[in-house]
Amino acid sequence: MGKLTHLDDQGRARMVDVGHKQPTARSATACGLITMSGEALDAIRSGDTPKGDVLAAARFAGIMAAKKVGDLIPLCHPLSLDSVAVDFAFEESSIRATVTANLIAKTGVEMEALTAVSVALLTIYDMAKALDKAMVIGDVRLLAKTGGKSGDWLAPQ
């Protein structure tokens, strides 16, 4: 295993110095799942929920969260994102959120994609909890990343 980049030689937390790096095109795609009752799923699909359009609110929340990662995760650099796409797919008893974030920068955008997925799913929970308090959020993971020193990466299938 390689050296942890967020620790100095004495094992103390530090922000990684990216000042010497050249900006490159980078992207990251993450996904996650929220599992729920058939009643809640049908209500979200039809737009018939007490709080309105659940997926529209979740899409905005995911985009906003990606833009705030530098404020939320202590050692992340604040990044100027070029684009963030938040998509949803209905599955048998769940909704899958998938986020792709893109930019040209000196550091990667994985945390932005992962945070956006997490907040989008939390927003679905918040918007639909009157219908199902037992919803389960899970399987949040990085699917792919491109660019940077470590190059491209795809999650194992």
C-alpha positions as CSV (number, residue, x, y, z in Angstrom):
1,M,0.0,0.0,0.0
2,G,1.3,3.5,-0.8
3,K,1.9,6.3,1.5
4,L,-1.2,8.2,2.8
5,T,-1.0,11.7,1.2
6,H,-2.9,13.5,3.9
7,L,-0.4,12.6,6.6
8,D,3.0,14.3,7.1
9,D,6.2,12.4,8.1
10,Q,5.2,12.6,11.7
11,G,1.7,11.2,11.0
12,R,-0.1,14.5,11.4
13,A,-3.0,15.5,9.1
14,R,-2.1,17.9,6.4
15,M,-3.6,19.4,3.2
16,V,-1.7,18.0,0.2
17,D,0.3,20.6,-1.6
18,V,-0.8,20.6,-5.3
19,G,0.8,23.9,-6.1
20,H,3.5,22.3,-8.3
21,K,1.0,20.2,-10.4
22,Q,-0.3,21.1,-13.8
23,P,-4.1,21.3,-14.2
24,T,-5.5,18.4,-16.2
25,A,-9.0,17.3,-17.3
26,R,-10.5,15.1,-14.6
27,S,-13.8,13.4,-13.9
28,A,-15.4,11.1,-11.4
29,T,-18.6,9.1,-11.4
30,A,-20.1,7.8,-8.2
31,C,-23.4,6.1,-7.4
32,G,-25.5,5.0,-4.5
33,L,-28.9,3.5,-3.7
34,I,-31.9,4.2,-1.6
35,T,-34.2,1.3,-0.9
36,M,-37.8,1.9,0.1
37,S,-41.4,0.6,0.2
38,G,-43.4,0.1,-3.0
39,E,-45.7,2.9,-1.8
40,A,-42.9,5.4,-1.4
41,L,-41.3,4.4,-4.7
42,D,-44.7,4.7,-6.6
43,A,-45.3,8.1,-5.0
44,I,-41.9,9.5,-6.0
45,R,-42.3,8.1,-9.5
46,S,-45.7,9.7,-10.0
47,G,-44.8,12.9,-8.3
48,D,-47.5,12.4,-5.7
49,T,-45.6,13.2,-2.5
50,P,-46.4,15.6,0.4
51,K,-43.3,17.7,-0.3
52,G,-43.4,17.9,-4.1
53,D,-41.0,16.8,-6.8
54,V,-38.5,14.7,-4.8
55,L,-36.0,14.0,-7.6
56,A,-35.9,17.7,-8.6
57,A,-35.0,18.7,-5.1
58,A,-32.5,15.8,-4.8
59,R,-30.8,16.8,-8.1
60,F,-30.4,20.4,-6.9
61,A,-29.1,19.2,-3.5
62,G,-26.6,16.9,-5.1
63,I,-25.2,19.7,-7.3
64,M,-25.1,22.1,-4.4
65,A,-23.3,19.5,-2.2
66,A,-20.6,18.9,-4.9
67,K,-19.9,22.7,-4.9
68,K,-19.4,22.7,-1.1
69,V,-17.0,19.8,-0.6
70,G,-14.1,22.0,0.3
71,D,-16.2,23.4,3.2
72,L,-17.5,19.9,4.3
73,I,-14.5,17.6,4.1
74,P,-11.6,19.0,6.2
75,L,-8.6,18.3,3.9
76,C,-10.3,18.7,0.5
77,H,-9.3,21.5,-1.7
78,P,-12.1,23.9,-2.8
79,L,-12.6,23.2,-6.5
80,S,-14.2,25.1,-9.3
81,L,-16.3,22.5,-11.0
82,D,-17.0,22.7,-14.7
83,S,-20.1,20.4,-14.6
84,V,-22.0,18.2,-12.3
85,A,-24.7,15.8,-13.6
86,V,-27.1,14.0,-11.2
87,D,-29.2,11.2,-12.6
88,F,-31.7,8.9,-11.1
89,A,-32.9,5.4,-12.2
90,F,-35.8,3.5,-10.7
91,E,-35.0,-0.1,-9.8
92,E,-37.2,-2.8,-8.4
93,S,-37.4,-1.5,-4.8
94,S,-35.0,1.4,-5.0
95,I,-33.7,4.5,-6.7
96,R,-30.1,4.7,-7.9
97,A,-28.4,8.1,-7.9
98,T,-25.4,8.5,-10.2
99,V,-23.3,11.6,-10.3
100,T,-20.6,12.7,-12.7
101,A,-18.4,15.7,-11.9
102,N,-15.9,17.2,-14.3
103,L,-13.3,19.9,-14.1
104,I,-9.8,21.0,-15.2
105,A,-7.7,21.2,-12.0
106,K,-4.6,20.1,-10.1
107,T,-6.5,17.6,-7.9
108,G,-9.2,15.0,-8.4
109,V,-13.0,15.3,-8.1
110,E,-13.9,12.0,-6.5
111,M,-15.0,13.5,-3.2
112,E,-17.3,15.9,-5.1
113,A,-19.1,13.0,-6.9
114,L,-19.3,10.9,-3.7
115,T,-20.6,13.8,-1.6
116,A,-23.2,14.7,-4.3
117,V,-24.5,11.2,-4.4
118,S,-24.8,11.0,-0.6
119,V,-26.6,14.3,-0.3
120,A,-29.0,13.5,-3.2
121,L,-29.9,10.3,-1.4
122,L,-30.3,12.0,1.9
123,T,-32.6,14.5,0.2
124,I,-34.8,11.7,-1.2
125,Y,-35.0,10.4,2.3
126,D,-36.0,13.8,3.7
127,M,-38.6,14.4,1.1
128,A,-40.2,11.0,1.4
129,K,-39.8,10.1,5.0
130,A,-43.5,10.8,5.7
131,L,-44.2,7.8,3.4
132,D,-41.4,5.4,4.6
133,K,-39.2,6.0,7.6
134,A,-37.5,2.7,7.0
135,M,-35.7,3.7,3.8
136,V,-32.1,2.5,3.6
137,I,-29.3,4.4,2.0
138,G,-26.3,2.3,0.9
139,D,-23.9,1.1,-1.7
140,V,-22.3,4.6,-2.1
141,R,-19.2,4.1,-4.1
142,L,-16.9,5.5,-6.8
143,L,-17.5,3.9,-10.2
144,A,-14.8,5.6,-12.3
145,K,-12.3,8.4,-12.4
146,T,-10.2,9.9,-15.1
147,G,-7.1,12.2,-15.2
148,G,-4.4,13.1,-12.8
149,K,-1.1,11.4,-11.9
150,S,-2.8,8.0,-11.1
151,G,-4.6,8.0,-14.4
152,D,-8.0,6.3,-15.2
153,W,-9.7,3.9,-12.8
154,L,-12.8,1.8,-13.1
155,A,-14.5,0.0,-10.2
156,P,-14.3,-3.8,-10.4
157,Q,-17.6,-5.3,-11.6
